[in-house]
Amino acid sequence: MRPARFPGAHDVGWHEALGDSARMDRRTFGRRLLLATASLLAGALVPSPRGARAQLQPQEGFQPRPRVTFAQLRTRGAEWDAHPTAYVTLMEEVRQRTSVEAGTDRKVLDVLDPQLFSYPFLYLNGRQAFSPYTDEEVEVLRRFLSFGGFLFIDDAAGFNGVGFDQRARELVGRIFPQRDLRRLRSDHTIFRSFYLVRRVGGRQLISPFLEGVDLDDRSPIIYCRNDLAGAWARDYLGNWLYPCVPGGEAQRFDALKLGVNMVLYALTVNYKQDKIHLPFLRRRMG
């Protein structure tokens, strides 16, 4: 069954039909997230030993399908794809370390793409100031994020208050006018959704913390200033494209762990805040 189609700008009056389509998309989101969470819980979220292979044999004719796709938002008026190969490394890590079936292809989306609501995880990256989204696009993003979607914003430049950083903060302020980007606490679920992450890595260390917007008991938008994708990026021979400064390979590993957590958080949100997991995690974190 094809996912419910979300009307785009080219449709006649998408805002007039938004009510029914949005409700259907919200149910679709719920089913996708519930199935993904059940799959993860069944796998106990334990990293598999290197080289280990699952023993279960699929039924004849069964075709496994990716549970999560790296979906990236496109912007206008500036470079929107600072590290076009970085997603390959991240999704390979997700496949190797978790029970999530991660797709091998990337999906690039405009905000008004009818398929937007088929992808619960969105990534936004860039180095320069991009043209502001229209009011229509901002409204679609607000509904996407309010219905359970997740947006991770990754600043590849690191210039405070100008360029990409300025536009990203303006966008977040337009999506949720009554909610500011705030520093995430060290016990936020994104730091424990798979790995126990104590440091925010990246290609560079502009900020030692993540920022986010809270909506009820989750953070639908999380913002990183350290260029995570720059730490994931490899050339076509498998060599790292950039050094990670000043922390070297340990800093790169922190960036990979946070990337895996980012994907898991988009799928499971706050399940690790429950009473079963909290005592164990507190002991592990000291």
C-alpha positions as CSV (number, residue, x, y, z in Angstrom):
1,M,0.0,0.0,0.0
2,R,1.4,3.4,-0.9
3,P,1.7,6.0,1.9
4,A,-1.0,8.6,2.1
5,R,-0.3,11.5,-0.2
6,F,0.3,14.9,1.4
7,P,-0.9,17.7,-1.0
8,G,1.8,19.9,-2.4
9,A,2.0,23.4,-3.7
10,H,1.0,22.2,-7.2
11,D,-2.3,20.7,-5.9
12,V,-5.5,22.8,-5.8
13,G,-5.7,24.3,-2.3
14,W,-3.6,21.9,-0.3
15,H,-4.5,23.9,2.8
16,E,-8.2,23.1,2.1
17,A,-7.6,19.4,2.2
18,L,-5.0,19.5,4.9
19,G,-7.3,18.3,7.7
20,D,-8.1,14.8,6.3
21,S,-4.7,14.2,4.8
22,A,-2.9,15.4,8.0
23,R,-4.9,13.0,10.2
24,M,-4.2,10.1,7.9
25,D,-0.5,11.0,7.9
26,R,-0.4,11.2,11.6
27,R,-1.8,7.6,11.8
28,T,0.8,6.5,9.3
29,F,3.5,8.1,11.4
30,G,2.1,6.3,14.5
31,R,2.1,2.9,12.8
32,R,5.6,3.4,11.4
33,L,7.1,4.5,14.7
34,L,5.3,1.7,16.6
35,L,6.6,-0.9,14.3
36,A,10.1,0.5,14.4
37,T,10.1,0.6,18.2
38,A,8.8,-3.0,18.4
39,S,11.6,-4.1,16.1
40,L,14.2,-2.3,18.2
41,L,12.9,-3.7,21.5
42,A,12.9,-7.2,20.1
43,G,16.5,-6.7,19.2
44,A,17.2,-5.5,22.7
45,L,19.2,-2.6,21.2
46,V,22.4,-4.4,21.9
47,P,25.3,-3.9,19.4
48,S,26.1,-7.1,17.6
49,P,29.7,-8.4,17.7
50,R,31.7,-7.5,14.6
51,G,31.0,-10.1,11.9
52,A,28.0,-11.6,13.7
53,R,25.1,-12.7,11.5
54,A,21.5,-13.2,12.4
55,Q,20.4,-16.8,12.7
56,L,16.8,-16.4,11.7
57,Q,15.9,-17.4,8.2
58,P,13.2,-15.4,6.4
59,Q,10.3,-17.2,4.8
60,E,10.5,-18.0,1.1
61,G,9.6,-15.0,-1.0
62,F,10.0,-12.5,1.9
63,Q,11.6,-9.3,0.7
64,P,13.0,-7.2,3.6
65,R,12.5,-3.5,3.3
66,P,14.4,-0.6,4.9
67,R,12.8,0.6,8.2
68,V,14.5,4.0,8.0
69,T,15.7,6.1,5.2
70,F,18.2,9.1,5.4
71,A,15.9,11.9,4.2
72,Q,17.5,15.2,3.6
73,L,15.8,18.6,3.1
74,R,16.8,20.8,0.2
75,T,17.1,24.6,0.6
76,R,17.1,27.4,-2.0
77,G,19.7,30.0,-2.6
78,A,22.7,28.3,-1.1
79,E,24.6,25.1,-0.9
80,W,22.4,22.6,0.9
81,D,24.5,19.5,0.6
82,A,27.9,20.1,2.2
83,H,28.8,16.4,2.5
84,P,26.9,14.4,-0.1
85,T,28.5,11.0,0.8
86,A,28.4,11.3,4.6
87,Y,25.0,9.5,4.9
88,V,26.6,6.3,3.5
89,T,28.9,6.0,6.6
90,L,26.1,6.8,9.1
91,M,23.6,4.3,7.7
92,E,26.2,1.6,7.5
93,E,26.9,2.2,11.2
94,V,23.2,2.0,11.9
95,R,23.0,-1.3,10.0
96,Q,26.0,-2.8,11.7
97,R,25.4,-1.7,15.3
98,T,21.6,-1.8,15.7
99,S,18.6,-3.9,14.8
100,V,17.3,-1.2,12.5
101,E,17.1,-2.0,8.8
102,A,18.6,1.1,7.4
103,G,18.2,2.0,3.7
104,T,21.3,2.4,1.5
105,D,19.9,5.3,-0.6
106,R,19.3,8.9,0.4
107,K,16.0,10.6,-0.2
108,V,16.3,14.4,-1.0
109,L,13.1,16.3,-0.4
110,D,11.6,19.7,-0.9
111,V,9.3,20.7,2.0
112,L,6.2,20.5,-0.3
113,D,7.1,17.1,-1.6
114,P,4.0,14.9,-1.3
115,Q,6.2,12.1,0.2
116,L,7.5,14.2,3.1
117,F,5.2,12.6,5.6
118,S,6.5,9.1,4.6
119,Y,9.8,9.9,6.3
120,P,9.8,10.4,10.1
121,F,13.4,11.5,10.1
122,L,14.7,14.6,8.3
123,Y,18.2,16.1,8.1
124,L,19.1,19.7,7.2
125,N,22.7,20.7,6.5
126,G,24.6,23.6,5.0
127,R,27.4,26.1,5.2
128,Q,25.7,29.3,4.0
129,A,22.6,31.4,4.5
130,F,19.7,29.9,2.6
131,S,16.6,31.6,1.2
132,P,13.8,31.6,3.8
133,Y,11.1,29.1,3.5
134,T,7.7,30.4,2.5
135,D,4.8,30.6,5.0
136,E,3.3,27.6,3.3
137,E,6.4,25.6,3.7
138,V,6.8,26.6,7.4
139,E,3.2,25.5,8.1
140,V,3.9,22.1,6.5
141,L,7.1,21.7,8.6
142,R,5.1,22.7,11.8
143,R,2.5,20.0,11.1
144,F,5.2,17.4,10.2
145,L,7.0,18.0,13.5
146,S,3.9,18.3,15.6
147,F,2.6,14.9,14.2
148,G,5.7,13.0,15.4
149,G,8.4,13.9,12.8
150,F,11.9,14.8,13.7
151,L,14.4,17.3,12.2
152,F,18.1,17.3,12.9
153,I,19.9,20.5,11.8
154,D,23.7,20.3,11.3
155,D,25.7,23.4,10.8
156,A,28.7,22.7,8.5
157,A,30.2,26.2,8.9
158,G,30.1,27.1,12.6
159,F,29.9,30.9,12.3
160,N,27.8,32.3,15.2
161,G,24.8,34.4,14.3
162,V,25.5,34.6,10.5
163,G,25.1,32.5,7.4
164,F,23.6,29.1,8.0
165,D,23.3,29.5,11.8
166,Q,21.3,32.7,11.4
167,R,18.9,31.1,8.9
168,A,18.5,27.9,10.9
169,R,17.6,29.8,14.0
170,E,15.1,32.0,12.1
171,L,13.5,28.9,10.6
172,V,13.1,27.2,14.0
173,G,11.6,30.5,15.4
174,R,9.0,30.6,12.6
175,I,8.1,26.9,13.0
176,F,7.6,27.2,16.8
177,P,7.3,30.9,17.6
178,Q,6.6,30.3,21.3
179,R,9.5,27.9,21.8
180,D,13.2,28.8,21.7
181,L,16.2,26.7,20.9
182,R,17.7,25.7,24.3
183,R,20.7,23.7,25.4
184,L,19.8,20.0,25.9
185,R,20.5,18.6,29.3
186,S,23.2,15.9,29.5
187,D,20.5,13.3,30.4
188,H,18.4,14.0,27.3
189,T,17.3,10.8,25.6
190,I,19.3,11.5,22.4
191,F,22.4,10.9,24.5
192,R,21.3,7.4,25.4
193,S,18.9,6.2,22.7
194,F,21.6,3.6,21.7
195,Y,25.1,4.6,22.8
196,L,25.8,6.5,26.1
197,V,27.2,9.7,24.6
198,R,29.0,12.0,26.9
199,R,30.6,14.4,24.3
200,V,29.2,16.0,21.2
201,G,31.7,15.2,18.4
202,G,31.9,16.5,14.9
203,R,34.4,17.8,12.3
204,Q,35.0,20.8,14.5
205,L,34.2,21.7,18.1
206,I,32.2,24.9,17.9
207,S,29.8,24.0,20.7
208,P,30.1,21.3,23.5
209,F,26.3,20.9,23.6
210,L,23.3,20.3,21.4
211,E,20.3,22.7,21.2
212,G,16.7,21.7,20.8
213,V,13.0,22.7,20.9
214,D,10.8,20.8,23.4
215,L,7.3,19.9,22.5
216,D,5.5,17.9,25.2
217,D,7.9,15.1,26.2
218,R,10.0,15.1,23.1
219,S,12.3,17.3,21.0
220,P,11.1,17.5,17.4
221,I,14.1,19.7,16.4
222,I,17.7,19.2,17.5
223,Y,20.5,21.5,16.3
224,C,24.2,20.7,16.2
225,R,26.9,23.4,15.5
226,N,29.9,20.9,15.0
227,D,29.4,19.6,11.5
228,L,28.6,16.0,12.3
229,A,28.4,15.0,8.6
230,G,31.9,16.4,8.1
231,A,33.2,13.7,10.5
232,W,31.2,11.0,8.7
233,A,32.3,11.9,5.2
234,R,34.6,9.6,3.2
235,D,35.8,9.6,-0.3
236,Y,35.0,6.9,-2.8
237,L,38.0,4.9,-1.7
238,G,36.8,4.9,1.9
239,N,39.3,7.5,3.3
240,W,38.1,10.1,5.7
241,L,37.7,13.5,3.9
242,Y,38.4,15.8,6.8
243,P,40.4,15.7,10.0
244,C,38.5,16.2,13.2
245,V,39.9,19.0,15.2
246,P,41.1,19.3,17.9
247,G,40.1,15.8,19.2
248,G,41.1,13.6,16.3
249,E,39.6,10.1,15.9
250,A,38.0,10.0,19.3
251,Q,36.1,13.1,18.3
252,R,35.1,11.4,15.0
253,F,33.9,8.3,17.0
254,D,31.8,10.6,19.2
255,A,30.2,12.1,16.0
256,L,29.4,8.6,14.7
257,K,27.8,7.6,18.0
258,L,25.7,10.7,18.1
259,G,24.6,10.1,14.5
260,V,23.4,6.6,15.3
261,N,21.6,8.0,18.4
262,M,20.0,10.6,16.2
263,V,18.4,8.0,14.0
264,L,17.3,5.8,16.9
265,Y,15.8,8.9,18.7
266,A,13.8,9.7,15.6
267,L,12.3,6.2,15.7
268,T,11.9,5.6,19.4
269,V,11.8,9.1,21.0
270,N,11.7,8.7,24.8
271,Y,11.3,5.0,25.4
272,K,14.6,4.8,27.3
273,Q,13.3,7.3,29.8
274,D,11.0,4.6,31.3
275,K,11.4,3.3,34.8
276,I,13.0,0.0,33.6
277,H,15.9,1.7,31.7
278,L,16.6,4.7,33.9
279,P,18.3,2.9,36.9
280,F,20.5,0.9,34.5
281,L,21.5,4.0,32.5
282,R,22.3,6.0,35.7
283,R,24.6,3.3,36.9
284,R,26.4,3.1,33.5
285,M,26.8,6.9,33.5
286,G,28.1,7.0,37.0
